[in-house]
Amino acid sequence: MKVLNIHAKANVDIKLPEDKLKKLPPNIGLVTTIQHLDRLNDVQAQLPNSIIAGQVLGCNTDAAVKINDQVGVFLFIGSGIFHPIAIALKTKKPVFCWNPFTKELKQIKDDEIKQYEQKKKGSLTKFLSSDKIGILVSTKPGQYNMEKALKLKKRADKDYYIFQFDTFNLNELENFPFIECWVNTACPRIADEKINIINIQDISGYEQL
């Protein structure tokens, strides 16, 4: 089946008002999601000495990491805290968030980062203490990681079961009550705030994948 990917751009002005600009420190790296990428130059024009890093994903913050040594802080333009927390964890730098829809400016707090890290540790503990593991594999382009799933299954230290899907439905997992913990090999947002699901990259210390 042929797939057509269309770059959807948000029809919103992402520039910051003067009172918000005054709250930002100098030497800042600019990051955003794809829907605002075409307007990132507008924000750079407002912030002298800022550097455009580009697009980030919750699972890929390479754009921010590449300029980490050149900036003191990051400004994420978009909604939610999933992406900026990933940036904070990877770069160890303060991260400000500007939501162009709600016109809110906030800084990611240390306790938000710690809460996220604690959740990951809790998921890892659950995985290590479980005997029957379900491995989630998506067939979507860019998320298909059957090779990693098979490599984990070959360890044979636990009972591993591979579940392949196109569209993920959390409710479907209830049909397999014998599974004690799920390992997600697809988009990391699947494990975001989900009980008993851990992203495969979060068990990298346990298994070199």
FENNOR-V154835 format. One record per residue. N is the residue number from 0. RES is the residue in one letter. SS is DSSP state (hx for helix, st for strand, lp for the rest). PSI is psi in whole degrees, 0 to 359 (* if undefined). NEAR is the number of other ideal C-beta (glycine too) atoms within 12 Angstrom. Layout:
# FENNOR-V154835
n = <N,N>
res = <RES,RES>
ss = <SS,SS>
psi = <PSI,PSI>
near = <NEAR,NEAR>
This chain:
# FENNOR-V154835
n = <0,1,2,3,4,5,6,7,8,9,10,11,12,13,14,15,16,17,18,19,20,21,22,23,24,25,26,27,28,29,30,31,32,33,34,35,36,37,38,39,40,41,42,43,44,45,46,47,48,49,50,51,52,53,54,55,56,57,58,59,60,61,62,63,64,65,66,67,68,69,70,71,72,73,74,75,76,77,78,79,80,81,82,83,84,85,86,87,88,89,90,91,92,93,94,95,96,97,98,99,100,101,102,103,104,105,106,107,108,109,110,111,112,113,114,115,116,117,118,119,120,121,122,123,124,125,126,127,128,129,130,131,132,133,134,135,136,137,138,139,140,141,142,143,144,145,146,147,148,149,150,151,152,153,154,155,156,157,158,159,160,161,162,163,164,165,166,167,168,169,170,171,172,173,174,175,176,177,178,179,180,181,182,183,184,185,186,187,188,189,190,191,192,193,194,195,196,197,198,199,200,201,202,203,204,205,206,207,208>
res = <M,K,V,L,N,I,H,A,K,A,N,V,D,I,K,L,P,E,D,K,L,K,K,L,P,P,N,I,G,L,V,T,T,I,Q,H,L,D,R,L,N,D,V,Q,A,Q,L,P,N,S,I,I,A,G,Q,V,L,G,C,N,T,D,A,A,V,K,I,N,D,Q,V,G,V,F,L,F,I,G,S,G,I,F,H,P,I,A,I,A,L,K,T,K,K,P,V,F,C,W,N,P,F,T,K,E,L,K,Q,I,K,D,D,E,I,K,Q,Y,E,Q,K,K,K,G,S,L,T,K,F,L,S,S,D,K,I,G,I,L,V,S,T,K,P,G,Q,Y,N,M,E,K,A,L,K,L,K,K,R,A,D,K,D,Y,Y,I,F,Q,F,D,T,F,N,L,N,E,L,E,N,F,P,F,I,E,C,W,V,N,T,A,C,P,R,I,A,D,E,K,I,N,I,I,N,I,Q,D,I,S,G,Y,E,Q,L>
ss = <lp,lp,lp,lp,lp,lp,lp,lp,lp,lp,lp,lp,lp,lp,lp,lp,lp,hx,hx,hx,hx,lp,lp,lp,lp,lp,lp,st,st,st,st,st,lp,hx,hx,hx,hx,hx,hx,hx,hx,hx,hx,hx,hx,hx,lp,lp,lp,lp,st,st,st,st,st,lp,st,lp,lp,st,lp,hx,hx,hx,hx,hx,lp,hx,hx,hx,lp,lp,st,st,st,st,st,lp,lp,lp,lp,hx,hx,hx,hx,hx,hx,hx,hx,hx,hx,lp,lp,st,st,st,st,st,st,lp,lp,lp,lp,st,st,st,st,lp,lp,hx,hx,hx,hx,hx,hx,hx,hx,hx,hx,hx,hx,hx,hx,hx,hx,hx,hx,hx,hx,lp,lp,st,st,st,st,st,st,st,lp,lp,lp,lp,lp,lp,lp,hx,hx,hx,hx,hx,hx,hx,hx,lp,lp,lp,lp,lp,st,st,st,st,st,st,st,lp,lp,lp,lp,hx,hx,hx,hx,hx,hx,lp,lp,lp,lp,lp,st,st,st,st,lp,lp,lp,hx,hx,hx,hx,lp,lp,lp,lp,lp,st,st,st,hx,hx,hx,hx,lp,lp,lp,lp,lp,lp>
psi = <129,142,131,118,124,127,106,123,137,132,69,143,122,1,148,143,162,320,332,322,324,340,351,139,167,178,62,142,135,125,153,179,170,331,344,1,325,347,11,332,331,321,322,325,335,339,93,144,8,158,132,118,318,214,139,157,164,334,357,107,25,324,320,319,324,330,13,323,351,352,163,332,171,148,116,130,114,193,158,172,0,311,311,328,321,321,316,320,322,320,339,28,155,143,122,150,126,116,107,347,316,351,36,138,127,162,137,125,155,323,333,320,317,320,319,318,321,322,319,320,321,319,320,318,318,317,313,330,357,151,330,114,131,131,119,125,122,145,1,143,135,349,357,116,52,326,316,322,315,324,320,318,326,345,324,19,346,174,109,137,127,130,117,140,163,301,122,132,110,324,333,335,337,344,356,67,344,344,124,331,144,139,122,126,0,215,130,345,341,321,353,116,16,134,139,23,129,139,144,329,341,354,20,332,337,325,124,100,*>
near = <7,5,9,7,10,8,13,12,16,22,12,21,17,34,23,31,18,12,10,26,22,13,20,35,21,16,22,36,42,43,48,40,35,24,22,36,27,22,27,36,19,23,36,25,17,26,33,13,19,32,28,32,38,29,28,39,28,30,28,24,34,19,31,38,25,21,28,25,15,21,32,23,35,46,48,48,52,37,24,23,28,30,38,42,34,37,45,35,31,29,32,19,32,26,44,37,38,39,27,30,18,14,19,20,25,23,28,32,18,16,13,23,26,16,18,30,19,14,25,29,18,22,33,28,18,27,37,22,16,26,17,21,38,36,41,44,32,29,21,21,15,14,28,19,30,21,16,30,32,19,22,35,26,16,20,11,15,25,19,32,25,27,30,23,25,17,15,26,14,21,10,17,26,14,12,20,10,16,28,25,35,40,47,39,43,35,30,34,23,32,37,26,18,25,17,31,39,40,34,41,30,32,34,18,15,21,27,12,23>
